[in-house]
């Protein structure tokens, strides 16, 4: 027991605040480490991430960066572990298809009329960004990317900001459109689905974070072809 206590408080590196935050983190996110060594390892990673958060937020308070950070359910993971957690086995295939698709479209559009564009656009300032989403363990970043672009476009066209359904894309914009649900997909393929089927709101088709059967609903779709 004395060895265990010595580990936590050695050299005064660990504070009671760190321990309190660690206990709160484990309770909130259901972390149970039955092996003491694993708990120590995760606590060490957690402390490192806390320091990074505090350092970043100090810069935020000074106006040196535009966003603040906070503890999330990934705070006991290293950056490499986090990347591995989100990576899926279809990544290379999707990347290859994506590059070919984009190159083809760039060639087709070379002769189109070129217009002057601003050097930067901040969609937050335009009020065109909905709240931050959590995709969970589902590889649905493609669906969230697609609905984010559609939400901004809907605001520009219709004057209202809607929270659109990423889950409908995961379930319904399936292999027929070149996507694989939680195993990955492409924004362009999602757009092709919306052109044909339209898309429901998040409230009508809420996010579940798993690939499920497509729940066909006879509802008025907020975004339609054209």
Z-matrix of the N, CA and C atoms (Angstrom, degrees):
N
C 1 1.465
C 2 1.521 1 110.23
N 3 1.380 2 116.93 1 -38.98
C 4 1.450 3 120.45 2 -179.92
C 5 1.520 4 111.11 3 -65.10
N 6 1.333 5 116.25 4 -36.59
C 7 1.459 6 119.92 5 177.72
C 8 1.523 7 110.75 6 -64.19
N 9 1.304 8 115.62 7 -40.69
C 10 1.471 9 120.41 8 -178.99
C 11 1.526 10 110.26 9 -63.32
N 12 1.328 11 116.76 10 -46.00
C 13 1.461 12 120.78 11 179.71
C 14 1.518 13 110.32 12 -64.59
N 15 1.333 14 116.62 13 -40.04
C 16 1.461 15 120.60 14 179.58
C 17 1.517 16 110.70 15 -60.34
N 18 1.318 17 116.81 16 -39.22
C 19 1.476 18 119.69 17 -179.54
C 20 1.512 19 111.38 18 -60.14
N 21 1.323 20 117.61 19 -44.79
C 22 1.461 21 120.49 20 -175.71
C 23 1.523 22 112.35 21 -69.37
N 24 1.314 23 117.02 22 -33.05
C 25 1.457 24 118.37 23 -171.28
C 26 1.530 25 113.68 24 -111.86
N 27 1.325 26 116.84 25 9.14
C 28 1.454 27 120.59 26 -178.04
C 29 1.528 28 110.73 27 -56.38
N 30 1.348 29 114.75 28 132.65
C 31 1.461 30 123.63 29 173.88
C 32 1.525 31 113.02 30 59.20
N 33 1.316 32 117.92 31 11.65
C 34 1.457 33 119.90 32 177.87
C 35 1.509 34 114.20 33 70.16
N 36 1.338 35 118.01 34 14.84
C 37 1.464 36 121.45 35 -177.59
C 38 1.516 37 110.76 36 -70.20
N 39 1.304 38 116.47 37 -40.32
C 40 1.460 39 121.18 38 -178.94
C 41 1.523 40 110.21 39 -92.22
N 42 1.311 41 116.39 40 129.82
C 43 1.463 42 121.09 41 179.91
C 44 1.520 43 110.07 42 -103.48
N 45 1.325 44 115.16 43 164.78
C 46 1.464 45 119.53 44 177.35
C 47 1.522 46 110.24 45 -63.59
N 48 1.346 47 116.35 46 -31.11
C 49 1.467 48 120.07 47 177.46
C 50 1.515 49 110.72 48 -63.97
N 51 1.348 50 116.12 49 -42.47
C 52 1.466 51 120.26 50 177.00
C 53 1.521 52 110.57 51 -58.63
N 54 1.326 53 115.90 52 -46.35
C 55 1.460 54 120.49 53 -178.77
C 56 1.524 55 111.34 54 -64.99
N 57 1.321 56 116.42 55 -39.21
C 58 1.468 57 120.18 56 178.19
C 59 1.527 58 110.56 57 -63.43
N 60 1.325 59 115.93 58 -45.08
C 61 1.464 60 119.83 59 179.72
C 62 1.524 61 111.18 60 -65.39
N 63 1.325 62 116.33 61 -37.06
C 64 1.459 63 120.98 62 178.00
C 65 1.527 64 110.34 63 -64.20
N 66 1.327 65 116.58 64 -44.58
C 67 1.467 66 120.80 65 178.69
C 68 1.524 67 110.73 66 -63.55
N 69 1.321 68 117.11 67 -42.37
C 70 1.464 69 121.29 68 178.62
C 71 1.527 70 110.96 69 -64.45
N 72 1.328 71 115.83 70 -41.00
C 73 1.463 72 120.95 71 179.20
C 74 1.527 73 110.56 72 -60.91
N 75 1.329 74 116.39 73 -48.56
C 76 1.469 75 119.86 74 -178.23
C 77 1.526 76 111.55 75 -64.31
N 78 1.319 77 115.86 76 -38.59
C 79 1.463 78 119.61 77 179.36
C 80 1.526 79 111.26 78 -66.76
N 81 1.322 80 116.59 79 -44.64
C 82 1.465 81 121.59 80 -176.58
C 83 1.519 82 112.07 81 -65.93
N 84 1.341 83 116.45 82 -39.75
C 85 1.461 84 120.37 83 -172.87
C 86 1.531 85 113.27 84 -106.49
N 87 1.331 86 116.97 85 11.59
C 88 1.455 87 120.71 86 173.49
C 89 1.514 88 114.80 87 67.02
N 90 1.314 89 117.42 88 32.17
C 91 1.463 90 121.02 89 178.92
C 92 1.527 91 109.24 90 -83.07
N 93 1.332 92 116.12 91 123.26
C 94 1.459 93 121.96 92 176.34
C 95 1.520 94 107.63 93 -130.70
N 96 1.329 95 116.67 94 111.68
C 97 1.458 96 121.63 95 179.39
C 98 1.524 97 108.23 96 -107.62
N 99 1.321 98 116.33 97 105.87
C 100 1.466 99 120.98 98 -177.09
C 101 1.519 100 111.83 99 -77.18
N 102 1.332 101 117.02 100 -21.41
C 103 1.464 102 121.29 101 178.74
C 104 1.526 103 108.57 102 -97.88
N 105 1.324 104 116.59 103 124.57
C 106 1.467 105 121.20 104 -175.39
C 107 1.517 106 112.04 105 -58.60
N 108 1.328 107 117.25 106 -41.00
C 109 1.465 108 120.54 107 -178.70
C 110 1.523 109 111.45 108 -61.05
N 111 1.324 110 117.04 109 -39.93
C 112 1.465 111 120.62 110 179.79
C 113 1.525 112 110.06 111 -67.45
N 114 1.327 113 116.74 112 -39.38
C 115 1.458 114 120.27 113 177.77
C 116 1.529 115 110.35 114 -62.40
N 117 1.322 116 116.69 115 -41.54
C 118 1.463 117 120.70 116 178.60
C 119 1.526 118 110.80 117 -63.95
N 120 1.310 119 115.47 118 -43.92
C 121 1.467 120 120.37 119 -179.80
C 122 1.524 121 110.40 120 -60.69
N 123 1.322 122 116.48 121 -46.84
C 124 1.467 123 120.65 122 -177.65
C 125 1.532 124 111.06 123 -67.91
N 126 1.318 125 116.19 124 -35.58
C 127 1.460 126 119.50 125 177.67
C 128 1.529 127 110.83 126 -65.41
N 129 1.330 128 115.97 127 -38.81
C 130 1.462 129 120.41 128 178.10
C 131 1.524 130 110.93 129 -63.04
N 132 1.328 131 116.44 130 -43.27
C 133 1.470 132 121.05 131 177.47
C 134 1.523 133 110.01 132 -64.54
N 135 1.319 134 115.51 133 -41.86
C 136 1.464 135 121.27 134 178.91
C 137 1.527 136 110.68 135 -58.81
N 138 1.338 137 116.73 136 -44.29
C 139 1.463 138 120.63 137 179.22
C 140 1.528 139 111.44 138 -63.97
N 141 1.327 140 116.45 139 -41.26
C 142 1.470 141 119.78 140 177.67
C 143 1.526 142 110.61 141 -59.65
N 144 1.317 143 115.43 142 -43.87
C 145 1.467 144 119.34 143 179.67
C 146 1.527 145 111.48 144 -67.14
N 147 1.329 146 116.56 145 -35.60
C 148 1.463 147 120.12 146 175.86
C 149 1.527 148 110.89 147 -60.15
N 150 1.331 149 115.79 148 -43.48
C 151 1.461 150 120.14 149 179.86
C 152 1.523 151 111.05 150 -63.08
N 153 1.328 152 116.13 151 -40.56
C 154 1.464 153 120.28 152 178.28
C 155 1.532 154 110.77 153 -63.97
N 156 1.333 155 115.33 154 -41.13
C 157 1.468 156 119.93 155 178.71
C 158 1.529 157 110.50 156 -63.46
N 159 1.329 158 116.51 157 -45.81
C 160 1.466 159 120.62 158 -179.08
C 161 1.522 160 111.10 159 -63.88
N 162 1.331 161 116.89 160 -41.24
C 163 1.466 162 120.98 161 179.27
C 164 1.527 163 110.43 162 -63.68
N 165 1.330 164 115.57 163 -45.10
C 166 1.464 165 119.92 164 -179.91
C 167 1.527 166 111.13 165 -64.75
N 168 1.314 167 117.12 166 -44.31
C 169 1.466 168 120.38 167 -177.21
C 170 1.528 169 112.35 168 -68.35
N 171 1.333 170 116.70 169 -27.11
C 172 1.464 171 119.57 170 173.91
C 173 1.528 172 109.82 171 -64.96
N 174 1.321 173 116.11 172 -38.05
C 175 1.468 174 120.43 173 176.46
C 176 1.527 175 110.28 174 -68.63
N 177 1.334 176 115.84 175 -35.73
C 178 1.467 177 120.12 176 177.98
C 179 1.532 178 110.79 177 -63.10
N 180 1.324 179 116.29 178 -42.17
C 181 1.467 180 120.66 179 179.68
C 182 1.526 181 111.46 180 -62.69
N 183 1.331 182 116.48 181 -28.39
C 184 1.465 183 121.13 182 179.20
C 185 1.527 184 112.13 183 -87.26
N 186 1.333 185 116.09 184 -2.41
C 187 1.456 186 119.80 185 -179.60
C 188 1.514 187 113.76 186 79.11
N 189 1.338 188 116.81 187 17.82
C 190 1.464 189 120.94 188 -177.75
C 191 1.522 190 112.46 189 -85.45
N 192 1.317 191 117.30 190 -21.06
C 193 1.464 192 122.29 191 175.12
C 194 1.524 193 107.73 192 -132.42
N 195 1.321 194 116.43 193 161.24
C 196 1.468 195 120.48 194 -170.85
C 197 1.525 196 114.64 195 -96.34
N 198 1.323 197 118.75 196 -1.24
C 199 1.466 198 120.30 197 -177.12
C 200 1.526 199 110.23 198 -144.66
N 201 1.323 200 115.64 199 157.27
C 202 1.464 201 122.53 200 178.41
C 203 1.525 202 109.54 201 -107.09
N 204 1.316 203 116.26 202 158.28
C 205 1.461 204 122.44 203 178.20
C 206 1.525 205 109.95 204 -114.52
N 207 1.336 206 116.02 205 159.37
C 208 1.457 207 120.42 206 174.69
C 209 1.524 208 109.06 207 -149.36
N 210 1.314 209 115.78 208 171.16
C 211 1.461 210 121.47 209 179.11
C 212 1.523 211 109.42 210 -70.89
N 213 1.328 212 116.38 211 131.56
C 214 1.459 213 121.85 212 174.73
C 215 1.525 214 109.21 213 -123.04
N 216 1.300 215 117.02 214 -177.33
C 217 1.466 216 121.18 215 -178.97
C 218 1.525 217 112.71 216 -68.16
N 219 1.333 218 117.18 217 -8.63
C 220 1.462 219 120.97 218 179.76
C 221 1.526 220 112.33 219 -98.11
N 222 1.319 221 118.18 220 8.55
C 223 1.465 222 121.47 221 -171.33
C 224 1.522 223 114.06 222 -69.35
N 225 1.327 224 118.71 223 -13.04
C 226 1.465 225 120.30 224 176.90
C 227 1.526 226 111.66 225 -101.53
N 228 1.337 227 116.41 226 18.90
C 229 1.458 228 122.05 227 178.85
C 230 1.520 229 110.15 228 -116.83
N 231 1.343 230 116.31 229 145.18
C 232 1.455 231 120.20 230 172.67
C 233 1.522 232 108.71 231 -75.40
N 234 1.331 233 115.89 232 166.77
C 235 1.463 234 120.13 233 179.51
C 236 1.526 235 110.82 234 -60.91
N 237 1.335 236 117.37 235 -41.36
C 238 1.465 237 120.69 236 179.65
C 239 1.525 238 110.84 237 -64.88
N 240 1.321 239 117.14 238 -40.40
C 241 1.465 240 120.61 239 177.50
C 242 1.523 241 110.69 240 -63.82
N 243 1.324 242 115.97 241 -40.33
C 244 1.461 243 120.20 242 179.36
C 245 1.523 244 110.85 243 -63.00
N 246 1.333 245 117.39 244 -43.30
C 247 1.465 246 120.91 245 178.76
C 248 1.525 247 110.89 246 -63.89
N 249 1.339 248 116.60 247 -42.95
C 250 1.464 249 120.02 248 178.44
C 251 1.525 250 111.09 249 -63.60
N 252 1.317 251 115.96 250 -35.95
C 253 1.465 252 121.56 251 -179.59
C 254 1.523 253 111.19 252 -61.93
N 255 1.330 254 116.57 253 -39.23
C 256 1.458 255 120.94 254 -176.48
C 257 1.522 256 113.36 255 -89.00
N 258 1.328 257 116.04 256 -16.43
C 259 1.461 258 119.20 257 -176.02
C 260 1.530 259 110.38 258 -71.54
N 261 1.342 260 116.78 259 144.35
C 262 1.468 261 119.65 260 174.55
C 263 1.514 262 109.85 261 -126.29
N 264 1.308 263 116.49 262 160.94
C 265 1.461 264 122.10 263 -172.20
C 266 1.513 265 113.64 264 -71.08
N 267 1.338 266 117.65 265 -8.88
C 268 1.456 267 120.42 266 -179.08
C 269 1.526 268 112.16 267 -97.57
N 270 1.331 269 116.32 268 6.47
C 271 1.453 270 119.86 269 -174.40
C 272 1.516 271 114.05 270 -57.69
N 273 1.351 272 117.29 271 -47.31
C 274 1.463 273 120.45 272 -177.75
C 275 1.519 274 111.47 273 -64.16
N 276 1.339 275 116.28 274 -41.56
C 277 1.458 276 120.40 275 179.82
C 278 1.520 277 110.75 276 -62.15
N 279 1.312 278 116.77 277 -46.37
C 280 1.458 279 120.70 278 179.85
C 281 1.515 280 111.53 279 -64.45
N 282 1.340 281 116.77 280 -37.55
C 283 1.456 282 120.31 281 -179.62
C 284 1.518 283 110.49 282 -65.95
N 285 1.343 284 116.45 283 -42.33
C 286 1.465 285 120.02 284 178.64
C 287 1.519 286 110.78 285 -61.62
N 288 1.332 287 116.38 286 -47.17
C 289 1.461 288 120.26 287 -179.65
C 290 1.519 289 110.95 288 -63.40
N 291 1.327 290 115.46 289 -38.27
C 292 1.456 291 120.12 290 -178.83
C 293 1.516 292 110.99 291 -64.33
N 294 1.340 293 117.43 292 -44.66
C 295 1.457 294 120.93 293 -178.75
C 296 1.521 295 111.01 294 -63.19
N 297 1.324 296 116.39 295 -43.49
C 298 1.459 297 119.68 296 179.36
C 299 1.526 298 110.60 297 -63.48
N 300 1.329 299 115.37 298 -41.77
C 301 1.459 300 119.90 299 -178.64
C 302 1.522 301 110.97 300 -62.89
N 303 1.325 302 117.51 301 -46.56
C 304 1.456 303 121.34 302 -177.67
C 305 1.519 304 111.65 303 -67.84
N 306 1.338 305 117.31 304 -40.52
C 307 1.458 306 120.23 305 179.23
C 308 1.521 307 110.16 306 -60.98
N 309 1.325 308 116.33 307 -42.22
C 310 1.461 309 120.77 308 179.80
C 311 1.521 310 110.95 309 -61.41
N 312 1.321 311 116.89 310 -43.31
C 313 1.453 312 120.09 311 -177.71
C 314 1.519 313 112.06 312 -70.52
N 315 1.319 314 116.30 313 -33.43
C 316 1.463 315 118.89 314 177.67
C 317 1.519 316 110.61 315 -65.00
N 318 1.323 317 116.14 316 -39.66
C 319 1.461 318 119.91 317 178.43
C 320 1.526 319 110.73 318 -64.48
N 321 1.317 320 116.80 319 -39.79
C 322 1.459 321 120.78 320 -178.37
C 323 1.525 322 111.99 321 -68.44
N 324 1.302 323 118.01 322 -26.77
C 325 1.453 324 121.47 323 -173.87
C 326 1.530 325 113.43 324 -100.55
N 327 1.328 326 117.34 325 3.07
C 328 1.460 327 120.07 326 -178.79
C 329 1.521 328 112.71 327 -58.53
N 330 1.333 329 117.13 328 -33.41
C 331 1.458 330 120.59 329 -174.46
C 332 1.528 331 113.17 330 -93.28
N 333 1.319 332 116.96 331 1.63
C 334 1.462 333 119.08 332 179.21
C 335 1.526 334 110.50 333 -72.86
N 336 1.308 335 115.73 334 157.39
C 337 1.463 336 120.82 335 178.88
C 338 1.526 337 109.98 336 -62.31
N 339 1.317 338 115.86 337 129.45
C 340 1.459 339 121.53 338 -179.75
C 341 1.521 340 109.29 339 -93.29
N 342 1.308 341 116.58 340 131.21
C 343 1.466 342 120.90 341 -179.70
C 344 1.525 343 109.17 342 -112.98
N 345 1.314 344 115.90 343 158.95
C 346 1.462 345 120.71 344 177.11
C 347 1.525 346 109.55 345 -72.63
N 348 1.317 347 116.07 346 132.11
C 349 1.461 348 121.26 347 -179.45
C 350 1.529 349 109.64 348 -120.79
N 351 1.322 350 117.11 349 149.71
C 352 1.470 351 119.50 350 176.85
C 353 1.522 352 110.61 351 -68.02
N 354 1.315 353 116.74 352 155.96
C 355 1.467 354 120.44 353 179.47
C 356 1.520 355 111.53 354 -70.45
N 357 1.334 356 117.49 355 -25.39
C 358 1.463 357 121.20 356 179.74
C 359 1.522 358 110.23 357 -155.44
N 360 1.332 359 115.29 358 151.23
C 361 1.467 360 121.69 359 176.13
C 362 1.524 361 107.96 360 -134.15
N 363 1.314 362 117.59 361 126.81
C 364 1.460 363 122.69 362 177.28
C 365 1.524 364 108.12 363 -105.50
N 366 1.327 365 116.42 364 101.88
C 367 1.460 366 120.76 365 -176.76
C 368 1.526 367 111.66 366 -68.88
N 369 1.328 368 117.21 367 -24.93
C 370 1.467 369 119.30 368 175.82
C 371 1.522 370 110.96 369 -62.78
N 372 1.330 371 115.95 370 -43.80
C 373 1.460 372 119.76 371 179.59
C 374 1.522 373 111.74 372 -64.41
N 375 1.314 374 116.38 373 -27.63
C 376 1.458 375 120.58 374 178.77
C 377 1.532 376 112.04 375 -83.67
N 378 1.338 377 116.20 376 -2.17
C 379 1.464 378 120.07 377 -179.67
C 380 1.510 379 113.09 378 69.58
N 381 1.337 380 116.18 379 28.79
C 382 1.462 381 120.45 380 -173.69
C 383 1.523 382 113.33 381 -106.18
N 384 1.333 383 117.32 382 16.46
C 385 1.462 384 120.71 383 -176.75
C 386 1.527 385 109.81 384 -122.13
N 387 1.323 386 116.73 385 126.65
C 388 1.464 387 121.30 386 177.17
C 389 1.531 388 109.49 387 -81.93
N 390 1.319 389 116.86 388 177.58
C 391 1.464 390 121.28 389 -176.47
C 392 1.529 391 111.12 390 -63.73
N 393 1.329 392 115.60 391 159.11
C 394 1.461 393 122.09 392 179.89
C 395 1.524 394 109.56 393 -64.87
N 396 1.328 395 116.31 394 136.93
C 397 1.466 396 122.05 395 -179.65
C 398 1.537 397 110.56 396 -106.67
N 399 1.315 398 116.27 397 159.41
C 400 1.467 399 122.69 398 175.92
C 401 1.521 400 107.94 399 -119.34
N 402 1.335 401 116.82 400 111.84
C 403 1.457 402 119.89 401 -177.63
C 404 1.518 403 112.70 402 -78.35
N 405 1.345 404 117.54 403 -8.51
C 406 1.454 405 119.91 404 -179.93
C 407 1.518 406 111.74 405 66.77
N 408 1.321 407 116.95 406 -142.25
C 409 1.462 408 120.98 407 -178.96
C 410 1.523 409 112.13 408 -91.53
N 411 1.305 410 117.30 409 3.36
C 412 1.470 411 122.60 410 -179.33
C 413 1.527 412 109.64 411 -85.16
N 414 1.335 413 116.83 412 133.55
C 415 1.464 414 121.28 413 178.15
C 416 1.515 415 111.84 414 -79.77
N 417 1.319 416 115.69 415 60.14
C 418 1.467 417 121.95 416 -172.75
C 419 1.524 418 112.95 417 -106.07
N 420 1.339 419 117.09 418 22.01
C 421 1.468 420 119.18 419 -178.60
C 422 1.527 421 111.38 420 -58.35
N 423 1.325 422 116.36 421 -33.25
C 424 1.469 423 120.87 422 179.22
C 425 1.533 424 110.84 423 -61.78
N 426 1.333 425 116.25 424 -38.50
C 427 1.468 426 120.62 425 -179.32
C 428 1.529 427 110.81 426 -70.28
N 429 1.329 428 117.05 427 -41.88
C 430 1.462 429 120.37 428 178.20
C 431 1.522 430 111.28 429 -67.15
N 432 1.336 431 116.59 430 -36.43
C 433 1.467 432 119.92 431 176.74
C 434 1.525 433 110.43 432 -62.77
N 435 1.324 434 115.19 433 -42.62
C 436 1.465 435 120.16 434 -178.95
C 437 1.527 436 111.39 435 -65.15
N 438 1.335 437 117.46 436 -47.70
C 439 1.466 438 118.80 437 -177.71
C 440 1.530 439 110.94 438 -67.62
N 441 1.325 440 117.22 439 -31.09
C 442 1.462 441 119.79 440 177.06
C 443 1.513 442 111.83 441 -61.83
N 444 1.335 443 116.07 442 -43.82
C 445 1.463 444 120.51 443 177.88
C 446 1.527 445 110.99 444 -66.88
N 447 1.328 446 116.34 445 -40.07
C 448 1.467 447 120.55 446 -179.73
C 449 1.527 448 111.63 447 -67.24
N 450 1.329 449 116.37 448 -37.47
C 451 1.465 450 120.00 449 179.18
C 452 1.527 451 111.04 450 -62.42
N 453 1.334 452 115.65 451 -42.76
C 454 1.468 453 119.92 452 178.94
C 455 1.523 454 111.03 453 -65.99
N 456 1.328 455 116.11 454 -40.92
C 457 1.465 456 120.13 455 179.71
C 458 1.529 457 111.16 456 -66.23
N 459 1.334 458 116.14 457 -38.58
C 460 1.460 459 120.15 458 178.60
C 461 1.525 460 110.48 459 -63.77
N 462 1.324 461 116.51 460 -38.86
C 463 1.463 462 120.02 461 177.92
C 464 1.526 463 110.70 462 -62.91
N 465 1.317 464 116.52 463 -44.09
C 466 1.460 465 120.26 464 -179.53
C 467 1.520 466 111.92 465 -64.87
N 468 1.324 467 115.93 466 -37.96
C 469 1.460 468 120.55 467 -175.25
C 470 1.522 469 112.62 468 -82.46
N 471 1.338 470 116.34 469 -40.93
C 472 1.465 471 120.41 470 -171.98
C 473 1.525 472 114.71 471 -114.70
N 474 1.327 473 117.15 472 -8.09
C 475 1.459 474 120.01 473 176.28
C 476 1.510 475 116.02 474 81.78
N 477 1.342 476 118.08 475 8.34
C 478 1.467 477 120.31 476 179.16
C 479 1.525 478 109.78 477 -131.75
N 480 1.335 479 115.98 478 142.81
C 481 1.459 480 121.74 479 179.37
C 482 1.519 481 109.31 480 -97.16
N 483 1.325 482 116.20 481 117.29
C 484 1.460 483 122.07 482 -179.55
C 485 1.523 484 110.49 483 -108.37
N 486 1.317 485 115.90 484 149.47
C 487 1.459 486 122.49 485 174.58
C 488 1.525 487 106.72 486 -96.78
N 489 1.330 488 116.70 487 102.58
C 490 1.463 489 121.00 488 -172.51
C 491 1.527 490 112.01 489 -89.74
N 492 1.327 491 115.93 490 161.94
C 493 1.460 492 122.56 491 -171.45
C 494 1.526 493 113.35 492 -87.62
N 495 1.328 494 115.61 493 109.91
C 496 1.463 495 120.37 494 171.98
C 497 1.529 496 110.01 495 -73.65
N 498 1.335 497 116.45 496 -31.35
C 499 1.462 498 120.15 497 -178.26
C 500 1.524 499 111.92 498 -64.67
N 501 1.325 500 117.41 499 -35.31
C 502 1.460 501 119.09 500 177.96
C 503 1.521 502 110.52 501 -62.61
N 504 1.330 503 116.74 502 -38.49
C 505 1.460 504 119.76 503 177.53
C 506 1.526 505 110.59 504 -66.24
N 507 1.330 506 117.22 505 -42.54
C 508 1.465 507 121.14 506 179.13
C 509 1.525 508 110.54 507 -59.50
N 510 1.333 509 116.78 508 -43.77
C 511 1.464 510 121.54 509 -175.91
C 512 1.527 511 113.40 510 -80.91
N 513 1.316 512 116.70 511 -40.01
C 514 1.468 513 120.40 512 -166.39
C 515 1.528 514 114.52 513 -106.88
N 516 1.338 515 117.53 514 -30.81
C 517 1.473 516 119.67 515 176.85
C 518 1.520 517 107.34 516 -84.88
N 519 1.319 518 115.78 517 68.71
C 520 1.460 519 122.97 518 -167.23
C 521 1.524 520 112.91 519 -88.32
N 522 1.347 521 115.72 520 -152.84
C 523 1.462 522 121.19 521 -177.67
C 524 1.519 523 112.53 522 -60.30
N 525 1.321 524 116.96 523 -25.27
C 526 1.466 525 120.60 524 176.18
C 527 1.522 526 110.49 525 -57.48
N 528 1.313 527 115.84 526 -31.63
C 529 1.470 528 121.96 527 -179.45
C 530 1.528 529 111.98 528 -103.21
N 531 1.333 530 117.05 529 5.48
C 532 1.462 531 120.64 530 177.71
C 533 1.512 532 114.98 531 89.46
N 534 1.331 533 117.73 532 16.13
C 535 1.462 534 121.55 533 178.96
C 536 1.524 535 110.67 534 -112.24
N 537 1.341 536 115.62 535 164.84
C 538 1.459 537 120.30 536 -177.02
C 539 1.522 538 111.85 537 -132.36
N 540 1.321 539 116.83 538 37.33
C 541 1.458 540 120.72 539 176.09
C 542 1.513 541 112.99 540 58.38
N 543 1.329 542 116.42 541 -126.39
C 544 1.461 543 121.34 542 -179.87
C 545 1.522 544 112.57 543 -73.80
N 546 1.322 545 117.74 544 -6.67
C 547 1.467 546 121.08 545 177.64
C 548 1.519 547 112.02 546 -89.78
N 549 1.339 548 117.37 547 -1.76
C 550 1.458 549 120.08 548 175.55
C 551 1.511 550 113.21 549 126.53
N 552 1.310 551 115.20 550 165.86
C 553 1.457 552 121.44 551 179.50
C 554 1.514 553 110.37 552 -177.91
N 555 1.311 554 116.92 553 -174.54
C 556 1.458 555 122.72 554 -178.61
C 557 1.525 556 110.85 555 -128.50
N 558 1.305 557 116.31 556 144.40
C 559 1.460 558 121.36 557 178.35
C 560 1.522 559 111.27 558 -58.29
N 561 1.335 560 116.78 559 -44.70
C 562 1.464 561 120.17 560 -177.83
C 563 1.519 562 111.42 561 -58.11
N 564 1.338 563 115.94 562 -40.13
C 565 1.464 564 119.90 563 178.92
C 566 1.527 565 110.75 564 -66.60
N 567 1.326 566 115.95 565 -35.90
C 568 1.468 567 119.98 566 176.56
C 569 1.522 568 110.65 567 -64.92
N 570 1.334 569 116.66 568 -41.51
C 571 1.463 570 120.14 569 178.18
C 572 1.525 571 111.22 570 -61.75
N 573 1.331 572 116.28 571 -38.82
C 574 1.469 573 119.92 572 178.55
C 575 1.524 574 110.85 573 -62.08
N 576 1.330 575 116.46 574 -38.70
C 577 1.465 576 120.39 575 177.04
C 578 1.524 577 110.44 576 -62.92
N 579 1.336 578 116.44 577 -46.47
C 580 1.466 579 120.93 578 -177.14
C 581 1.522 580 111.03 579 -64.50
N 582 1.331 581 117.37 580 -34.81
C 583 1.465 582 120.49 581 177.77
C 584 1.524 583 111.08 582 -60.09
N 585 1.328 584 115.55 583 -34.78
C 586 1.467 585 120.36 584 -177.13
C 587 1.529 586 111.62 585 -89.01
N 588 1.330 587 116.64 586 -45.72
C 589 1.465 588 121.39 587 -170.36
C 590 1.526 589 114.65 588 -103.88
N 591 1.341 590 117.13 589 -17.99
C 592 1.455 591 118.98 590 -169.79
C 593 1.515 592 109.60 591 77.11
N 594 1.332 593 117.44 592 -170.35
C 595 1.469 594 119.84 593 -179.97
C 596 1.523 595 109.85 594 -152.18
N 597 1.327 596 115.25 595 144.40
C 598 1.461 597 122.05 596 179.31
C 599 1.529 598 110.67 597 -88.29
N 600 1.314 599 116.03 598 169.24
C 601 1.457 600 120.50 599 176.75
C 602 1.529 601 110.00 600 -83.21
N 603 1.317 602 115.53 601 165.23
C 604 1.460 603 121.54 602 177.21
C 605 1.528 604 110.69 603 -60.30
N 606 1.308 605 117.80 604 -37.03
C 607 1.461 606 121.44 605 179.81
C 608 1.523 607 111.06 606 -65.81
N 609 1.323 608 116.77 607 -38.06
C 610 1.464 609 120.88 608 -179.00
C 611 1.525 610 111.89 609 -75.70
N 612 1.331 611 116.90 610 -32.12
C 613 1.468 612 121.83 611 -176.52
C 614 1.531 613 107.12 612 -138.20
N 615 1.340 614 118.13 613 76.76
C 616 1.470 615 122.28 614 -171.68
C 617 1.529 616 114.17 615 -67.29
N 618 1.308 617 114.73 616 155.91
C 619 1.462 618 121.71 617 -177.32
C 620 1.523 619 111.50 618 -75.30
N 621 1.358 620 116.60 619 135.80
C 622 1.454 621 122.86 620 179.15
C 623 1.523 622 112.43 621 -118.15
N 624 1.325 623 117.07 622 -21.44
C 625 1.457 624 120.44 623 178.24
C 626 1.513 625 114.41 624 78.31
N 627 1.342 626 117.34 625 19.51
C 628 1.468 627 122.36 626 174.73
C 629 1.526 628 108.16 627 -138.37
N 630 1.335 629 115.74 628 158.50
C 631 1.459 630 119.85 629 173.00
C 632 1.521 631 108.06 630 -81.06
N 633 1.315 632 116.96 631 121.54
C 634 1.459 633 121.64 632 -175.57
C 635 1.525 634 108.90 633 -129.12
N 636 1.316 635 116.43 634 174.90
C 637 1.462 636 119.36 635 176.60
C 638 1.519 637 109.24 636 -69.08
N 639 1.314 638 115.85 637 153.05
C 640 1.459 639 121.00 638 -178.47
C 641 1.524 640 108.99 639 -75.66
N 642 1.312 641 115.91 640 116.97
C 643 1.463 642 120.93 641 -178.70
C 644 1.524 643 109.47 642 -89.15
N 645 1.308 644 116.51 643 93.27
C 646 1.465 645 121.18 644 -179.43
C 647 1.525 646 109.38 645 -68.60
N 648 1.314 647 115.41 646 121.58
C 649 1.463 648 120.00 647 -179.29
C 650 1.522 649 109.66 648 -122.82
N 651 1.291 650 115.77 649 136.75
C 652 1.462 651 120.94 650 177.61
C 653 1.527 652 109.21 651 -85.01
N 654 1.315 653 114.60 652 71.83
C 655 1.457 654 120.91 653 -179.53
C 656 1.519 655 109.98 654 -122.09
N 657 1.297 656 115.97 655 155.79
C 658 1.462 657 121.23 656 176.55
C 659 1.513 658 108.68 657 -69.27
N 660 1.290 659 116.15 658 122.36
C 661 1.457 660 119.83 659 -177.61
C 662 1.515 661 110.48 660 -87.88
N 663 1.332 662 115.32 661 136.25
C 664 1.460 663 119.37 662 -172.43
C 665 1.517 664 112.39 663 -80.01
N 666 1.313 665 117.84 664 -25.15
C 667 1.464 666 120.71 665 178.95
C 668 1.517 667 108.44 666 -123.80
N 669 1.301 668 117.37 667 122.71
C 670 1.450 669 121.28 668 -176.74
C 671 1.517 670 110.73 669 -123.70
N 672 1.308 671 114.98 670 169.06
C 673 1.456 672 119.96 671 179.13
C 674 1.515 673 110.40 672 -56.47
N 675 1.352 674 115.14 673 134.62
C 676 1.452 675 120.49 674 179.60
C 677 1.494 676 112.92 675 87.98
